[in-house]
Amino acid sequence: MTIQEFIVGLQEELEIENNLENTTNIKDLDEWDSMTAMLLIGYVSNEFNVTLTAKDLEALSTIDTLIERIGADKFN
């Protein structure tokens, strides 16, 4: 999966209406709440077999920081 495919899939999975970019601050989105956080954890786990913790979510800011946490090497 490419980074762009990940971003598009994430946008669909989280049902975000605006286009996401690498610099988008996830927590600033109108859609961000505890349910969205759970969907994010599930999406990352299913696609990359990476488990995000509460501490990971606290440190999360932009899509780029999420990609760093997943591991850039997991993307094509």
FIMARMI-40952 format. One record per atom (N, C-alpha, C): residue number from 1; residue in three letters; atom name; x, z, y. Coordinates in pm, whole numbers, plus 50000, padded with zeros to 5 digits. Example, Ala and Ser with C-alpha at 12.3 -4.5 7.8 and 13.67 -1.06 7.14 Angstrom:
! FIMARMI-40952
PT num residu atome  east    up north
PT   1    ALA     N 51319 50780 49431
PT   1    ALA    CA 51230 50780 49550
PT   1    ALA     C 51320 50780 49670
PT   2    SER     N 51285 50708 49775
PT   2    SER    CA 51367 50714 49894
PT   2    SER     C 51290 50787 50003
//
This chain:
! FIMARMI-40952
PT num residu atome  east    up north
PT   1    MET     N 50085 50000 49883
PT   1    MET    CA 50000 50000 50000
PT   1    MET     C 50090 50000 50124
PT   2    THR     N 50053 49916 50219
PT   2    THR    CA 50128 49914 50345
PT   2    THR     C 50075 50024 50437
PT   3    ILE     N 50149 50054 50540
PT   3    ILE    CA 50104 50153 50636
PT   3    ILE     C 49975 50107 50702
PT   4    GLN     N 49967 49979 50735
PT   4    GLN    CA 49844 49928 50799
PT   4    GLN     C 49724 49940 50705
PT   5    GLU     N 49743 49910 50577
PT   5    GLU    CA 49635 49926 50480
PT   5    GLU     C 49592 50072 50469
PT   6    PHE     N 49689 50161 50473
PT   6    PHE    CA 49661 50305 50469
PT   6    PHE     C 49575 50346 50590
PT   7    ILE     N 49614 50299 50708
PT   7    ILE    CA 49542 50336 50830
PT   7    ILE     C 49398 50283 50825
PT   8    VAL     N 49381 50160 50780
PT   8    VAL    CA 49246 50103 50769
PT   8    VAL     C 49164 50180 50665
PT   9    GLY     N 49224 50211 50551
PT   9    GLY    CA 49156 50288 50447
PT   9    GLY     C 49120 50428 50494
PT  10    LEU     N 49210 50490 50568
PT  10    LEU    CA 49186 50623 50622
PT  10    LEU     C 49069 50620 50721
PT  11    GLN     N 49068 50520 50804
PT  11    GLN    CA 48960 50504 50902
PT  11    GLN     C 48825 50490 50831
PT  12    GLU     N 48822 50411 50724
PT  12    GLU    CA 48698 50393 50647
PT  12    GLU     C 48659 50522 50575
PT  13    GLU     N 48756 50585 50511
PT  13    GLU    CA 48729 50706 50434
PT  13    GLU     C 48675 50819 50522
PT  14    LEU     N 48732 50833 50641
PT  14    LEU    CA 48691 50940 50732
PT  14    LEU     C 48575 50899 50822
PT  15    GLU     N 48529 50774 50805
PT  15    GLU    CA 48417 50721 50883
PT  15    GLU     C 48441 50734 51033
PT  16    ILE     N 48559 50690 51075
PT  16    ILE    CA 48598 50695 51216
PT  16    ILE     C 48564 50561 51278
PT  17    GLU     N 48492 50566 51389
PT  17    GLU    CA 48444 50443 51451
PT  17    GLU     C 48551 50371 51532
PT  18    ASN     N 48638 50444 51599
PT  18    ASN    CA 48744 50382 51678
PT  18    ASN     C 48859 50342 51587
PT  19    ASN     N 48934 50241 51629
PT  19    ASN    CA 49051 50199 51553
PT  19    ASN     C 49160 50305 51561
PT  20    LEU     N 49217 50337 51446
PT  20    LEU    CA 49328 50431 51442
PT  20    LEU     C 49459 50357 51461
PT  21    GLU     N 49554 50422 51523
PT  21    GLU    CA 49689 50369 51539
PT  21    GLU     C 49787 50477 51497
PT  22    ASN     N 49912 50440 51482
PT  22    ASN    CA 50015 50536 51440
PT  22    ASN     C 50023 50655 51535
PT  23    THR     N 49993 50633 51660
PT  23    THR    CA 50006 50739 51761
PT  23    THR     C 49877 50817 51783
PT  24    THR     N 49771 50782 51710
PT  24    THR    CA 49644 50853 51725
PT  24    THR     C 49660 50998 51680
PT  25    ASN     N 49618 51092 51766
PT  25    ASN    CA 49619 51233 51729
PT  25    ASN     C 49490 51260 51651
PT  26    ILE     N 49505 51286 51525
PT  26    ILE    CA 49390 51303 51437
PT  26    ILE     C 49299 51416 51482
PT  27    LYS     N 49358 51525 51526
PT  27    LYS    CA 49278 51642 51564
PT  27    LYS     C 49202 51622 51695
PT  28    ASP     N 49237 51520 51771
PT  28    ASP    CA 49165 51491 51895
PT  28    ASP     C 49044 51401 51874
PT  29    LEU     N 49026 51352 51752
PT  29    LEU    CA 48912 51265 51723
PT  29    LEU     C 48782 51345 51726
PT  30    ASP     N 48676 51282 51777
PT  30    ASP    CA 48545 51347 51779
PT  30    ASP     C 48499 51384 51638
PT  31    GLU     N 48541 51304 51540
PT  31    GLU    CA 48498 51325 51401
PT  31    GLU     C 48574 51438 51331
PT  32    TRP     N 48682 51490 51392
PT  32    TRP    CA 48765 51589 51324
PT  32    TRP     C 48692 51722 51311
PT  33    ASP     N 48674 51765 51188
PT  33    ASP    CA 48619 51896 51156
PT  33    ASP     C 48667 51934 51017
PT  34    SER     N 48618 52044 50964
PT  34    SER    CA 48667 52091 50834
PT  34    SER     C 48632 51992 50722
PT  35    MET     N 48519 51926 50732
PT  35    MET    CA 48482 51828 50629
PT  35    MET     C 48576 51707 50635
PT  36    THR     N 48609 51663 50753
PT  36    THR    CA 48703 51552 50769
PT  36    THR     C 48839 51590 50713
PT  37    ALA     N 48881 51713 50735
PT  37    ALA    CA 49008 51761 50681
PT  37    ALA     C 49006 51755 50529
PT  38    MET     N 48894 51793 50468
PT  38    MET    CA 48884 51789 50322
PT  38    MET     C 48886 51645 50271
PT  39    LEU     N 48819 51555 50343
PT  39    LEU    CA 48823 51413 50305
PT  39    LEU     C 48965 51358 50315
PT  40    LEU     N 49037 51398 50418
PT  40    LEU    CA 49176 51356 50435
PT  40    LEU     C 49261 51404 50319
PT  41    ILE     N 49246 51530 50282
PT  41    ILE    CA 49322 51586 50169
PT  41    ILE     C 49292 51507 50041
PT  42    GLY     N 49165 51479 50016
PT  42    GLY    CA 49126 51404 49897
PT  42    GLY     C 49179 51262 49897
PT  43    TYR     N 49171 51195 50011
PT  43    TYR    CA 49220 51057 50021
PT  43    TYR     C 49369 51050 49994
PT  44    VAL     N 49445 51137 50056
PT  44    VAL    CA 49591 51137 50037
PT  44    VAL     C 49625 51171 49891
PT  45    SER     N 49553 51266 49834
PT  45    SER    CA 49578 51304 49695
PT  45    SER     C 49549 51188 49600
PT  46    ASN     N 49437 51121 49620
PT  46    ASN    CA 49399 51010 49532
PT  46    ASN     C 49492 50891 49545
PT  47    GLU     N 49532 50858 49667
PT  47    GLU    CA 49613 50739 49690
PT  47    GLU     C 49762 50759 49663
PT  48    PHE     N 49812 50881 49687
PT  48    PHE    CA 49957 50903 49680
PT  48    PHE     C 49999 51017 49588
PT  49    ASN     N 49901 51086 49529
PT  49    ASN    CA 49932 51201 49445
PT  49    ASN     C 50015 51305 49521
PT  50    VAL     N 49979 51324 49648
PT  50    VAL    CA 50043 51422 49735
PT  50    VAL     C 49936 51521 49778
PT  51    THR     N 49964 51650 49762
PT  51    THR    CA 49869 51753 49800
PT  51    THR     C 49905 51807 49938
PT  52    LEU     N 49811 51794 50030
PT  52    LEU    CA 49829 51850 50163
PT  52    LEU     C 49779 51994 50162
PT  53    THR     N 49855 52083 50223
PT  53    THR    CA 49817 52224 50231
PT  53    THR     C 49760 52255 50369
PT  54    ALA     N 49708 52375 50384
PT  54    ALA    CA 49658 52419 50515
PT  54    ALA     C 49771 52416 50617
PT  55    LYS     N 49889 52453 50574
PT  55    LYS    CA 50006 52450 50665
PT  55    LYS     C 50037 52306 50707
PT  56    ASP     N 50025 52212 50614
PT  56    ASP    CA 50044 52070 50648
PT  56    ASP     C 49944 52026 50754
PT  57    LEU     N 49819 52066 50737
PT  57    LEU    CA 49715 52027 50832
PT  57    LEU     C 49739 52089 50969
PT  58    GLU     N 49789 52211 50972
PT  58    GLU    CA 49822 52275 51100
PT  58    GLU     C 49930 52197 51174
PT  59    ALA     N 50029 52149 51100
PT  59    ALA    CA 50142 52077 51160
PT  59    ALA     C 50107 51932 51193
PT  60    LEU     N 49997 51885 51138
PT  60    LEU    CA 49958 51747 51156
PT  60    LEU     C 49917 51719 51300
PT  61    SER     N 49966 51608 51352
PT  61    SER    CA 49921 51565 51484
PT  61    SER     C 49883 51418 51477
PT  62    THR     N 49979 51331 51473
PT  62    THR    CA 49950 51187 51474
PT  62    THR     C 49948 51129 51332
PT  63    ILE     N 49903 51005 51323
PT  63    ILE    CA 49907 50933 51196
PT  63    ILE     C 50051 50926 51147
PT  64    ASP     N 50145 50906 51239
PT  64    ASP    CA 50287 50901 51201
PT  64    ASP     C 50333 51030 51134
PT  65    THR     N 50288 51146 51183
PT  65    THR    CA 50328 51272 51118
PT  65    THR     C 50266 51283 50980
PT  66    LEU     N 50147 51228 50962
PT  66    LEU    CA 50084 51226 50830
PT  66    LEU     C 50165 51138 50735
PT  67    ILE     N 50207 51022 50783
PT  67    ILE    CA 50287 50930 50702
PT  67    ILE     C 50420 50996 50665
PT  68    GLU     N 50481 51067 50758
PT  68    GLU    CA 50606 51138 50728
PT  68    GLU     C 50584 51242 50619
PT  69    ARG     N 50471 51315 50626
PT  69    ARG    CA 50442 51417 50526
PT  69    ARG     C 50419 51356 50388
PT  70    ILE     N 50350 51243 50385
PT  70    ILE    CA 50326 51174 50258
PT  70    ILE     C 50457 51124 50202
PT  71    GLY     N 50541 51070 50289
PT  71    GLY    CA 50670 51013 50249
PT  71    GLY     C 50669 50864 50275
PT  72    ALA     N 50745 50821 50373
PT  72    ALA    CA 50748 50680 50411
PT  72    ALA     C 50788 50590 50293
PT  73    ASP     N 50861 50647 50197
PT  73    ASP    CA 50904 50568 50081
PT  73    ASP     C 50788 50530 49989
PT  74    LYS     N 50672 50592 50006
PT  74    LYS    CA 50556 50562 49923
PT  74    LYS     C 50478 50440 49972
PT  75    PHE     N 50519 50386 50086
PT  75    PHE    CA 50452 50270 50143
PT  75    PHE     C 50538 50146 50122
PT  76    ASN     N 50471 50030 50108
PT  76    ASN    CA 50542 49904 50092
PT  76    ASN     C 50598 49857 50225
//
